[in-house]
Amino acid sequence: MLETTEAPPPPAATPSVVPRRRPAPVHRHLRWPLAILPWIFPAVLLVLALLNTGVSGRDIALYAFYFAIDIVLPGTLVYRLLRGSRGNVPEDLGLGAATGMLLMLGGWALCAFLGTQVLLPWWPALIVVPFLAVPRLHRHWRVSRPRPLPLRWSWIVAGGLVLLVGSEYPGWTTTPLPPAGGVIYQDLWYHLALVHEMMRSMPFQVPQMAGDSLTYHYLSDADIATASMVTKIDPAVVMLRLWIVPVAGTAVLVMAALARTLSGKWWAGALGGTTAILGLPLLLGAATTALGVNPVSPYSPSQTYAVPLLGLLVVLTVDVLRGRGLGWAWLLIFPLALACAGAKSSALPPFLAGLLAAAVIVAFRHRRRLLPTAALFALTIGAVVLGFRLFAGGGAGTLGFQPLAILFWVVPYRQTIGYQDVIDKNIFLPYGVEHTGTAGRAFIAGVLIWWLLMQAPRMLALAGIVARPTRTEPAMWLLAGMTAAGAGATFLLWHPSASQIYFYMGAAPFGTVAVAWLMAATARSWRPVLAGVLAGGIWALIAPQMFPPRVDRVVRWALVLAEPIVRTAVIAVGVAAIALILRRVFTGRTPWQALPAGILAAVLGAGLIGGAQRQIQEVDAALSAVPTPSEEDPGKVILPEEMLAAEWLDDHAGRDDVVATNVHCTPIDWTSGCDARAFWVAGLGGRRTVIESWGYTDAAVAEDGVNGERYMRQPAPDFERYQLNQKVFADGQEADLAELKRLYNVRWLFADDRAAGVVSSNLAQIAKVRFTSGPVTIYELP
């Protein structure tokens, strides 16, 4: 038997001085999926809404790629280069997208000036490539010094984007994509014609009046045109579906970044940014909605486009007012202000008024910041002056001074005191205002107070200039001044189509941001804010609905307007009293200082939840509605065959070809009084016309009220051109056609048998028939 000896055990290992690495917590591996999860919901909802309203998956993917790579990526890199990263991805991307919109606008302008639109798809590469090639610029591809926002911030803002998609969906269901046929709001046809015009080279012309110089705030149309030229997606699909949500979503992120910058609190940024773009006036069960509902308008691309650009300008302005140097970002100020002027002519005046108010505070309390503030003011004034020369058209010159003219569009006034009012720029006051008695003046004052209360989520910004925490802040004076100036212009100016309301709609988001900031400044903790949001939201959901009175009398309307306000005030006082008593019982003290923040939070919560409730109702109505042709006025329906003919013209005519058409009015078969707002031949056909519709020309708008007719029913401003155009279609004489061709270089005739007047059979003898679709025949001139 062999004996074995065991080896001695190894000596004990000496403890290492290097600490053992702990295994990574599970939540770190889930951080990115959890951070992305909130944004999936609005993205999926948007895709489903677009697919359900006629947009192909290919077009959705192409536009998403374009917006991400050509707008957001270069803009984010440039913004980080000039201002640095904000420490988180969402705010960087939001401010970067607004910067990218400005950069793409510069590329479009350069290509339109040089006539090199074919190079436009390569414009973003000129910006991105240096960030790839230069090692020192590589750091701008990532977030420097990460300071991520709480996941709750993402859920709140993503929820706002869900509401944004929901607010646009009902309009998509009632606005058919060509060539489906149907009724589309005339302003959309007008903008679509401008989109096609922006695809041509400078100088631009009025699409409906070939040869006339175009002066209009058309930069939103240029942005849509750029997207269409780069992606090759039909301009109508871009404008009517794909464009508005990304632009408005950018505005949400910009406003959220602004609110967080001002307040220093993430929850104020999330709530302020969301309510700034989506928050409606208080409803409280009211029988009617106050004017100035939403800064994002599907019928006004120019208004929507101006909001993120103006938001970026205000973000930079706040840095100046707080004494933070802009450095190379000063290069953005003038082009950004000029872009705002070209996006919407009403965007900069309220901003200038607010900046002037802020400058007064700077002069008294922060004199070292006065020089950069003055420089900012001077650059903006320069942009306004240049913008007025380049873009102030389309009726902008018809603004006049007439206090309370906007009341014509306010239902309680219009159905009572103002039932005899007419739109007349030659009077000092509306007829009802001037001739009413003491009781009527009291009612008008009550309507104005009612409007201010319904607009509390914006107008409470004025409290910021007297509240102790913010009254010496120049930035608060900027926002409050913008809000007050926008409201003041709305109620003091006159415009034949109530366009003075855009002064307020453009400034309203910044009033909401100021309210969120004031709420954060007066809140010592998040508890009164949460309680206020919940209380306001619950009341918005359960408030009894009022209805307009059956008899249009001042007393009846006064009661209908006052009852929701009184009821809300009584309940609010009761709830606040109970809360304070309970707090006193359980804690032994009464925190009166929590009331202001709670009230502000309740106002914001009621506006947001009430608006969301109404949007849900609109979506439900859109889902359950059965699309039918217009029964009110079938003549306003554009037939699928007519749309198809216009699209054929767009596909086969040269980019600079000129078209003559006999379509001028809506309804198309007008018999008395032409409403010259058809616009669809130039809009869908994509070509300049000799004379289509003239309702929005400066000459027609300036004649509003002449002979008792509104501007859209005024005769053609160039009557000789109109007469020659009509003779060609009515008589079909070769001499007339030759003269039309000589004067306007006409290449195509678009003849519609449904239009008023006779289409001569002789046209087939003097021009070549190229396409026929339903009532439309398209001729090509030899």
C-alpha positions, 0 to 999 in steps of 0.5 A: 500500500502506497503512502501518499503525502498531501501538499501543504495548503497555499499561503493565505492570499494577501488582501489587495489594496485595490477595491473590488469593482461592484457589479453595475446596477441593473437600472444603469442598463435600462437607462437608455431604454427608459429614457427613450420610452416616453418619446415612442408614444407620440412618434407611434401615434403620429405615424398611425395618424398620418397613415390613417389620413392618406400618407404613405409609409415611404413619405413618412420615413423620407420626411423623418430622415430629412428632418433628423439629418438635414435639420436637427443634426446640423442645427444641434452641432452648430448650437453646441458650438456656439452655446455649448450643450445644456447637459441633456439630449432633448433640450439640445435637440430642440434648440438644435432643431430651431437652429437647423431651421434657420440654417436650412433657410439660409441654404434655401435663400442662397440657392434661390438667389443663385438659381442652384436649387439642385445643390440644396440637398448637399447644403447640410453636408457643408455644415456637418462635414467640418464637425467630422473632419476637425478633431477639435469639433468632435466633442460637439457630437456628444453631451458635454458635462451630462446633467440629464433631466428626470424621466418625469420631465420626458413623460410630461413633455412627451404627453404634450406631444401626444396632445399636439398630434391629437390636436392636428388629427381632426383637421387632417381627417377633414382636409383631403389629400389631392387628388381626392377632391373636396373642400380645402380652406382657401388659405392653404391653397394660397400657401401651396401656390407660394410653396411652388413659387419658393421652388423657383429663383429670385425675384419671386412673383405673385403666383396668381398674378404673374409679373407682379413682385411678391412681398409677403411673409413667405419663409414658412412656405420656403421651409416647406418648399425646401423639404419637398425639393430635398425629399421629392415628396409632393408639396401638398403632402408636406404642407397638409400633413408632414410639416406642422407636427415637427415644427410645433414639436420643436417649439414645445422643446424650445419653450420647455428649455426657456422655462427651465432656464428662467426658473431653474426647475425641471418641472416648471420647464416641462409644464411651462413648455407644454402649456405654452404651445398646447394650453388653451384659454380657460374653458371652465364650462364656458359657452364660448371660447375666448379669441386667441386659442392656440399659437399653432394654427393648421390654417396659418403655416406662417404663425406656426413657423414663427414660434420656434424661431422667436423662441430661440431668439428669446432664449438668446435674449434672456442670456443677454439680459442676465449678463451672460456673454453670447460670444460667437452666437451674436452672429445668430441674432440678426439673421434670426430676427430677420427670419422671424420678420419673414415668417410672420410680420406680427412676430417682432413688434411685441418682442421689441416692446418687451425688450424695451420694457426690459431695457428700462429695468436694465438701465436702472438696476443692471447698467453693465448689461445696458450696452449688449441690450442696446446692441440686441435692440438695434439688431432687431430694429434693423431686421424689422426695417429690412423685413418690412421692405422684403416681406411686408405684404399680403395686406400687412400695410392695411393695419389701422388704428381702431380700438375694439375692432376685434370685438366684431369677431367676439360672439357675445358682442356680435350677437348683442350690441354689435349686431349692426357693426360692419368692417369699416376702416374709416371709423374711429370706433365700431358702431356698436361701441360708439352708439351704445349706452351706459349698460352697453359700455358696462357689458363691453367692459365685462366682455373684456374682463371675461377675456382677460380671465379666460386668458389667465394662463397667459395674462397672469404674466403681468403679475410677474412684474409686481411679484417680489421674486421676479419684479426686478428681473429684466427677463420677466419684463421682457415676457410680460411686455411681449404679452401685454403688447400682443394683447394691446395690439389685438384690441387697438388695431384694425384689420379686415380679416382680424389678423391683428389677433396674430400679435397676441397669438405669437406672444401668448406662449411667452406669457405662459412661460412667464406664468410657469416661471412665477409659479416656480419662483413662489413655490417653496416645494413641489407639493402646492404645485402638484395640488394646484395642477390636480385641482385645476385639472379636475375642475376642468373635467367636471365643470358644468357646460354652459350653452349660448342663450336662446335669446341674444340679449345683453343680460342673458349673455352677461349671465352666461359669461359670468356664471362659470367664473363665479362658480369657479371662484366660489369653489376655489375659495372653498377648496383653498380654505379647507386645505389651509384649515387641514394644514393648520390642524395637522401642522399647527401653521398656515402656509399662506405663502403656498397659495400663489404657487397653487393658484398659478398651478391650478390655472395652468392645469385647468388650461392644459386639461381643459384643452386636452379634453376638448381635443379628445372630443374633436378626435372622437368626432373626427373618428365617428364622422362620415366624410361627405361633400360640402352640403352648404355650398357644393360649388366650393367642392373641387372635383377629383378630376379637377385636382387630377388635371392640376397635378398633371399640369404640375408634372408636365409644365416647365418650372417657369411656364405661365398658365392662363385659366378661367378659374377665378372665384369660389364657388367656381360657378359664381353667378353674383359677386365673385369671391376671388379666393380660389387659388387652387389652380396655382396651388395644385398646378404649381405654376404662375398664372396670368390672373387666377384669384386676386383676393389677397393682393395688396391692391384688393385688400387696400380696397376693402369696403369700397362700394360696400364690398369686402376685399375678396369681392373687389374687381380685379386690380388689373382689369385690362389683364382680366378682360384679355384673359376672359376674351381668350377663353370666351371667344377663342380668337387667335389674335387675343391668344397671341396678345396674351402670349406676347404680354405674359409669355403664356404656355398653357391654358387651363379651361374649366367648364364649371367656371362661370362663363363660356369656354369656346370650342375654338380653343382646340383650333388655336392650341393643342389639347394635351389633357382632359379630365372631367370638366377640365381641358388643358391646352398647350400653346404652339 
